[in-house]
Amino acid sequence: MAEVRVLPPGAADEVGIARDLATIAEQRDEHPALSDAVWRDLESPLERSRGLIAVEEPDIVGYLRAMTRPDDDRALEFALVVRPDYRDGPVPQQLLDAAIDYARGVDADSVSLWTFGADVDTDALAAAVGLAAERELWQMRVPLPLAGTPKWPDGITVRAFVPGQDDDAWLAVNNAAFVADPDQGGWTPSILAGRITESWFDPEGFLIADDAGTIAGFCWTKVHPAEPPHEPRALGEIYVIGVDPGYQGLGLGRALVLAGLEHLHGPRHVDVGMLFVDAANTAAVSLYRALGFVTSRIDRAYGRALS
């Protein structure tokens, strides 16, 4: 049995531990082991966020990040990475059991676990610690270029996002479009400012559908560099796409998708488009399938309330 330890806040070696294990896991799984949210939380942790490690002397064989959810400080979200040769043993459940105990100790009301590339094994692991499937995100991909060009509603023009000028108006549209979305809704100026300072941010790839000075919708794109061998080509992601509720039903969403993919293939020279969509969003899934997207990976969130 491994020994599970809770790391102290701001442990100097935690980022290195996470990166080492993530690198090993990614070579085996052919997809990222930890999300961007984990790395952001490690840089600027919230009060209850904490790292846990599983140790089989002399090696660290597993890592779990328990993160305070920005929208609910009584909820903790887990991210787990375990060395492939230890996944079939007790280590994954040991880390999750310890993380749930930690969550109870800091009076969390609920916990959740996001897994990339979910399958029957992750379903079984979640069930073993009392977690039930709650959400499912599909990564969908499409070869570029697509046939067809955007057809814009009357009066709509397209321009690039202007940092410092469009921030407040964009936040209002984003939060209205994603009012029921726990990840994308409820963004604050500080969250947007943090994304704008990311190394990948390109305002030319942040497309604004403008109606005489009013933001009607947007398509924010992101380019992921090639990461051989599992990602031999760069990926062009539609990072966030949204339409103001007052402009829905006009075909603006489809036009924004096409415009974003055109930008990724043209100026950015990317030949694979990618996005994430909630599997329960049937309208969006239908649109993407109609444009030729196919599901390439399933990510799943499991959760439970804590008494």
C-alpha positions as CSV (number, residue, x, y, z in Angstrom):
1,M,0.0,0.0,0.0
2,A,1.2,3.5,-0.9
3,E,1.4,6.2,1.8
4,V,-0.8,9.2,1.0
5,R,0.4,12.6,2.2
6,V,-1.3,16.0,2.1
7,L,1.2,18.6,0.9
8,P,1.4,21.9,2.8
9,P,0.1,25.0,1.0
10,G,2.5,26.3,-1.6
11,A,4.8,23.3,-1.4
12,A,7.9,24.2,-3.4
13,D,8.1,20.9,-5.2
14,E,4.4,20.4,-6.0
15,V,4.4,21.8,-9.5
16,G,7.4,19.6,-10.4
17,I,5.7,16.5,-9.0
18,A,2.6,17.3,-11.0
19,R,4.5,17.9,-14.2
20,D,6.6,14.8,-13.9
21,L,3.6,12.5,-13.4
22,A,1.5,14.3,-16.1
23,T,4.3,13.8,-18.6
24,I,4.5,10.1,-17.9
25,A,0.7,9.7,-18.1
26,E,0.4,11.7,-21.3
27,Q,3.0,9.4,-23.0
28,R,0.7,6.5,-22.2
29,D,-2.7,8.0,-22.7
30,E,-2.1,10.3,-25.7
31,H,-4.0,13.2,-24.1
32,P,-3.3,15.7,-21.4
33,A,-3.4,14.4,-17.8
34,L,-4.3,17.6,-16.1
35,S,-6.4,20.6,-17.2
36,D,-5.3,24.2,-17.6
37,A,-7.4,24.9,-14.5
38,V,-5.0,22.8,-12.4
39,W,-2.0,24.7,-13.6
40,R,-3.7,28.0,-12.9
41,D,-4.7,26.8,-9.4
42,L,-1.2,25.8,-8.7
43,E,0.0,29.3,-9.7
44,S,-2.7,31.2,-7.7
45,P,-4.3,28.7,-5.2
46,L,-7.5,29.5,-3.5
47,E,-7.8,29.0,0.3
48,R,-8.9,25.3,0.4
49,S,-6.9,24.1,-2.6
50,R,-4.4,21.4,-1.7
51,G,-2.2,18.7,-3.3
52,L,-2.0,15.1,-2.2
53,I,0.6,12.6,-3.2
54,A,0.9,8.8,-3.1
55,V,4.4,7.5,-2.2
56,E,5.8,4.0,-2.8
57,E,9.3,4.6,-1.5
58,P,11.3,5.9,-3.1
59,D,8.9,7.0,-5.8
60,I,5.9,9.3,-6.0
61,V,3.4,7.3,-7.9
62,G,0.2,9.4,-7.8
63,Y,-0.9,13.0,-7.4
64,L,-4.3,14.6,-6.8
65,R,-5.1,18.3,-6.8
66,A,-8.1,19.3,-4.7
67,M,-9.2,22.7,-6.0
68,T,-11.7,25.1,-4.6
69,R,-14.3,25.9,-7.2
70,P,-14.2,29.6,-8.0
71,D,-18.0,29.7,-8.2
72,D,-18.6,27.8,-4.9
73,D,-16.0,27.9,-2.1
74,R,-17.8,25.0,-0.4
75,A,-17.2,22.7,-3.3
76,L,-13.9,21.0,-4.2
77,E,-13.0,19.6,-7.6
78,F,-10.4,16.9,-7.9
79,A,-7.9,16.2,-10.7
80,L,-6.0,12.9,-10.5
81,V,-3.0,11.5,-12.2
82,V,-1.4,8.1,-11.4
83,R,1.5,6.4,-13.0
84,P,0.2,3.8,-15.5
85,D,1.9,0.9,-13.8
86,Y,0.0,1.7,-10.5
87,R,-3.5,2.3,-11.9
88,D,-4.8,-1.2,-11.5
89,G,-3.8,-1.3,-7.8
90,P,-5.1,0.6,-4.8
91,V,-3.3,3.9,-5.4
92,P,-6.1,5.7,-7.3
93,Q,-8.8,4.9,-4.7
94,Q,-6.4,5.7,-1.8
95,L,-5.8,9.2,-3.2
96,L,-9.6,9.8,-3.7
97,D,-10.5,8.5,-0.2
98,A,-7.8,10.8,1.3
99,A,-9.1,13.7,-0.8
100,I,-12.7,13.1,0.4
101,D,-11.4,13.0,4.0
102,Y,-9.6,16.3,3.4
103,A,-12.7,17.8,1.9
104,R,-14.7,16.8,5.0
105,G,-12.0,18.3,7.2
106,V,-12.4,21.7,5.5
107,D,-16.2,21.6,5.7
108,A,-16.8,21.2,1.9
109,D,-20.4,20.5,1.0
110,S,-19.6,18.5,-2.2
111,V,-16.7,17.1,-4.3
112,S,-16.3,16.2,-7.9
113,L,-13.7,14.5,-10.1
114,W,-13.0,15.3,-13.7
115,T,-11.5,12.6,-15.8
116,F,-10.1,12.9,-19.4
117,G,-10.8,9.9,-21.7
118,A,-13.4,8.5,-19.4
119,D,-14.1,4.7,-19.7
120,V,-15.5,1.8,-17.7
121,D,-12.4,1.8,-15.5
122,T,-12.9,5.4,-14.5
123,D,-16.6,4.7,-14.0
124,A,-15.7,1.8,-11.6
125,L,-13.2,3.9,-9.7
126,A,-15.7,6.7,-9.2
127,A,-18.4,4.3,-8.0
128,A,-15.9,2.8,-5.5
129,V,-15.7,6.1,-3.6
130,G,-19.4,7.0,-4.0
131,L,-19.2,9.3,-6.9
132,A,-21.9,9.3,-9.6
133,A,-21.6,10.6,-13.2
134,E,-22.9,14.2,-13.4
135,R,-21.6,15.8,-16.6
136,E,-20.0,14.8,-19.9
137,L,-17.9,16.9,-22.2
138,W,-17.1,15.7,-25.7
139,Q,-14.0,16.8,-27.5
140,M,-15.0,17.0,-31.2
141,R,-12.7,17.5,-34.2
142,V,-13.0,18.3,-37.9
143,P,-10.6,18.5,-40.8
144,L,-10.0,22.0,-42.2
145,P,-10.9,23.8,-44.3
146,L,-14.6,23.4,-44.2
147,A,-16.8,24.0,-47.3
148,G,-19.0,27.0,-47.1
149,T,-18.6,30.6,-45.8
150,P,-20.3,32.4,-42.9
151,K,-23.7,34.0,-43.7
152,W,-24.1,36.9,-41.3
153,P,-27.4,38.3,-40.2
154,D,-28.2,41.8,-41.5
155,G,-26.3,44.5,-39.8
156,I,-23.6,42.2,-38.3
157,T,-19.9,42.9,-38.9
158,V,-16.9,41.0,-37.6
159,R,-13.9,42.5,-35.9
160,A,-11.2,41.5,-33.4
161,F,-11.7,41.8,-29.6
162,V,-10.0,44.9,-28.2
163,P,-8.6,44.4,-24.7
164,G,-9.5,47.2,-22.3
165,Q,-12.3,48.4,-24.5
166,D,-14.5,45.4,-24.9
167,D,-14.0,43.7,-21.6
168,D,-17.2,44.8,-19.8
169,A,-19.5,44.4,-22.7
170,W,-18.1,41.0,-23.5
171,L,-18.4,39.8,-19.9
172,A,-22.1,40.8,-19.9
173,V,-22.8,38.8,-23.1
174,N,-20.7,35.8,-22.0
175,N,-22.5,35.6,-18.6
176,A,-25.9,36.0,-20.2
177,A,-25.2,33.3,-22.8
178,F,-23.8,30.9,-20.2
179,V,-26.1,31.7,-17.2
180,A,-26.7,28.0,-16.5
181,D,-23.1,26.8,-17.2
182,P,-21.0,26.3,-14.0
183,D,-17.7,26.6,-16.0
184,Q,-18.2,29.5,-18.4
185,G,-20.9,31.5,-16.6
186,G,-20.3,34.0,-13.9
187,W,-16.9,35.2,-15.3
188,T,-15.4,38.3,-13.5
189,P,-13.1,40.9,-14.8
190,S,-10.2,39.2,-13.0
191,I,-10.9,35.9,-14.8
192,L,-11.0,37.6,-18.2
193,A,-7.8,39.5,-17.4
194,G,-6.1,36.3,-16.5
195,R,-6.9,34.6,-19.8
196,I,-5.8,37.7,-21.7
197,T,-2.4,37.4,-20.1
198,E,-2.0,33.8,-21.1
199,S,0.9,33.1,-23.6
200,W,-1.6,31.7,-26.2
201,F,-3.9,34.7,-26.2
202,D,-4.3,36.4,-29.6
203,P,-6.8,39.2,-29.9
204,E,-7.0,38.6,-33.7
205,G,-8.4,35.2,-33.0
206,F,-11.1,36.5,-30.6
207,L,-13.8,37.4,-33.1
208,I,-16.6,39.8,-32.2
209,A,-19.9,39.9,-34.0
210,D,-20.7,43.6,-33.8
211,D,-24.2,45.1,-34.4
212,A,-23.6,48.9,-34.6
213,G,-21.4,48.8,-31.4
214,T,-23.3,46.1,-29.6
215,I,-21.7,42.7,-29.1
216,A,-24.1,40.2,-30.5
217,G,-21.9,37.2,-30.2
218,F,-18.3,36.0,-30.3
219,C,-15.9,33.2,-31.2
220,W,-12.7,33.0,-29.2
221,T,-10.1,30.7,-30.7
222,K,-6.9,29.1,-29.4
223,V,-4.0,27.3,-31.1
224,H,-2.4,24.3,-29.4
225,P,1.1,23.6,-30.8
226,A,1.9,20.1,-32.1
227,E,3.0,17.7,-29.3
228,P,4.4,14.6,-31.0
229,P,3.9,11.7,-30.9
230,H,0.3,11.8,-29.7
231,E,-0.5,15.2,-31.3
232,P,1.6,15.4,-34.4
233,R,-0.2,18.4,-35.8
234,A,-1.3,21.7,-34.2
235,L,-4.9,21.9,-33.1
236,G,-7.1,25.0,-33.6
237,E,-9.6,25.2,-30.8
238,I,-12.9,27.1,-30.6
239,Y,-12.2,28.0,-27.0
240,V,-15.5,29.7,-26.2
241,I,-18.3,30.6,-28.5
242,G,-21.5,32.4,-27.5
243,V,-24.4,34.4,-28.7
244,D,-26.3,37.0,-26.8
245,P,-29.8,35.7,-26.0
246,G,-31.4,38.6,-27.9
247,Y,-29.6,37.4,-31.1
248,Q,-30.3,33.7,-30.9
249,G,-32.3,32.1,-33.7
250,L,-30.7,34.1,-36.4
251,G,-28.0,31.7,-37.5
252,L,-25.3,33.7,-35.8
253,G,-23.8,30.7,-33.9
254,R,-23.2,28.7,-37.2
255,A,-21.7,31.8,-38.8
256,L,-19.4,32.3,-35.8
257,V,-18.2,28.7,-35.9
258,L,-17.4,28.9,-39.6
259,A,-15.6,32.3,-39.1
260,G,-13.5,30.9,-36.2
261,L,-12.5,27.9,-38.2
262,E,-11.7,30.1,-41.2
263,H,-9.4,32.1,-39.0
264,L,-7.7,29.0,-37.7
265,H,-7.1,27.5,-41.1
266,G,-6.2,30.8,-42.9
267,P,-4.0,33.1,-40.8
268,R,-3.0,30.4,-38.3
269,H,-2.4,27.6,-40.9
270,V,-4.1,24.9,-38.8
271,D,-5.7,21.9,-40.5
272,V,-7.6,20.3,-37.6
273,G,-10.4,22.1,-35.8
274,M,-11.4,21.1,-32.2
275,L,-13.8,22.1,-29.5
276,F,-15.4,20.9,-26.3
277,V,-19.2,20.7,-26.0
278,D,-21.5,19.5,-23.2
279,A,-23.1,16.3,-24.3
280,A,-26.4,17.5,-22.9
281,N,-26.4,20.5,-25.3
282,T,-28.2,18.8,-28.1
283,A,-28.6,21.9,-30.2
284,A,-24.9,22.5,-30.2
285,V,-24.0,18.9,-30.8
286,S,-26.3,18.8,-33.8
287,L,-24.8,21.9,-35.3
288,Y,-21.2,20.6,-34.9
289,R,-22.1,17.2,-36.4
290,A,-23.8,18.9,-39.3
291,L,-20.5,20.7,-39.9
292,G,-18.6,17.4,-39.9
293,F,-17.3,17.3,-36.4
294,V,-16.8,13.8,-34.8
295,T,-16.3,12.9,-31.2
296,S,-12.6,12.1,-30.4
297,R,-12.6,12.0,-26.6
298,I,-15.1,11.8,-23.8
299,D,-14.4,13.6,-20.5
300,R,-16.7,12.9,-17.5
301,A,-17.4,14.6,-14.2
302,Y,-18.4,12.5,-11.2
303,G,-19.6,14.0,-8.0
304,R,-21.3,13.5,-4.6
305,A,-22.6,15.6,-1.7
306,L,-20.8,15.3,1.6
307,S,-22.9,14.9,4.7
